[in-house]
Amino acid sequence: MIYKIRLIACAFLVFMQVQSQEINPAKQFWNTLQSHCNKAYEGTLVEPKEDKDFGGKKLIMHVRYCSDTVIKIPFFVGDDKSRTWILTYANDRISLKHDHRHEDGTEDDINFYGGTTTNKGKSNIQFFPADAHTQKMIPGAATNVWWITIDESTFTYNLKRLGTERVFKVVMDLKKTISVPEAPWGWKD
């Protein structure tokens, strides 16, 4: 009888250890994104089809910087190298911020807006509702929700401003790397 109790106790401990070692969806998403570090990809604008700032321009993302807690992804629109997506991982949550720079490297007046996931999300998708900083800086963006999806073939960056027609979607082709571009404006290694 004691032998059976010890055997059951050992099995329970092994089960608990395995359970605690399972990677949560946010960390799985993070690990997948990190697997693309130092790689660049080209993509296409899906929505809105007729966008004056993005339509018809070459779109490139470069997963340029990765650490355990920060991933920086410059996003180039034609010759415009002003945008970098900054993702931060802490406490099983991911934050998305937008760093906008002028050609001389100085910060844009509208900068570091974004949001933080409210839960662990899924391994292939994370949602970022606008945070208080964003709502204060850009009142019209108070209902913004950004989301990023990633799988073996695509990375999508999406925006929907709830209650409006505002929508934005870029799809990057992860099946084919391209040459790593120059640094974005204001980049410091």
Rosetta blueprint (number, residue, H / E / L):
1 M L
2 I H
3 Y H
4 K H
5 I H
6 R H
7 L H
8 I H
9 A H
10 C H
11 A H
12 F H
13 L H
14 V H
15 F H
16 M H
17 Q H
18 V H
19 Q H
20 S H
21 Q H
22 E L
23 I L
24 N L
25 P H
26 A H
27 K H
28 Q H
29 F H
30 W H
31 N H
32 T H
33 L H
34 Q H
35 S L
36 H L
37 C L
38 N L
39 K L
40 A E
41 Y E
42 E E
43 G E
44 T E
45 L E
46 V E
47 E E
48 P L
49 K L
50 E L
51 D L
52 K L
53 D L
54 F L
55 G L
56 G L
57 K L
58 K L
59 L E
60 I E
61 M E
62 H E
63 V L
64 R L
65 Y E
66 C E
67 S L
68 D L
69 T L
70 V E
71 I E
72 K E
73 I E
74 P E
75 F E
76 F E
77 V E
78 G L
79 D L
80 D E
81 K E
82 S E
83 R E
84 T E
85 W E
86 I E
87 L E
88 T E
89 Y E
90 A E
91 N L
92 D L
93 R E
94 I E
95 S E
96 L E
97 K E
98 H E
99 D E
100 H E
101 R E
102 H L
103 E L
104 D L
105 G L
106 T L
107 E E
108 D L
109 D L
110 I L
111 N L
112 F L
113 Y E
114 G E
115 G E
116 T E
117 T L
118 T L
119 N L
120 K L
121 G L
122 K E
123 S L
124 N L
125 I E
126 Q E
127 F E
128 F E
129 P E
130 A E
131 D L
132 A H
133 H H
134 T H
135 Q H
136 K H
137 M H
138 I L
139 P H
140 G H
141 A H
142 A L
143 T L
144 N E
145 V E
146 W E
147 W E
148 I E
149 T E
150 I E
151 D L
152 E L
153 S L
154 T E
155 F E
156 T E
157 Y E
158 N E
159 L E
160 K E
161 R E
162 L L
163 G L
164 T L
165 E L
166 R L
167 V E
168 F E
169 K E
170 V E
171 V E
172 M E
173 D E
174 L L
175 K L
176 K L
177 T L
178 I E
179 S L
180 V L
181 P L
182 E L
183 A L
184 P L
185 W L
186 G L
187 W L
188 K L
189 D L
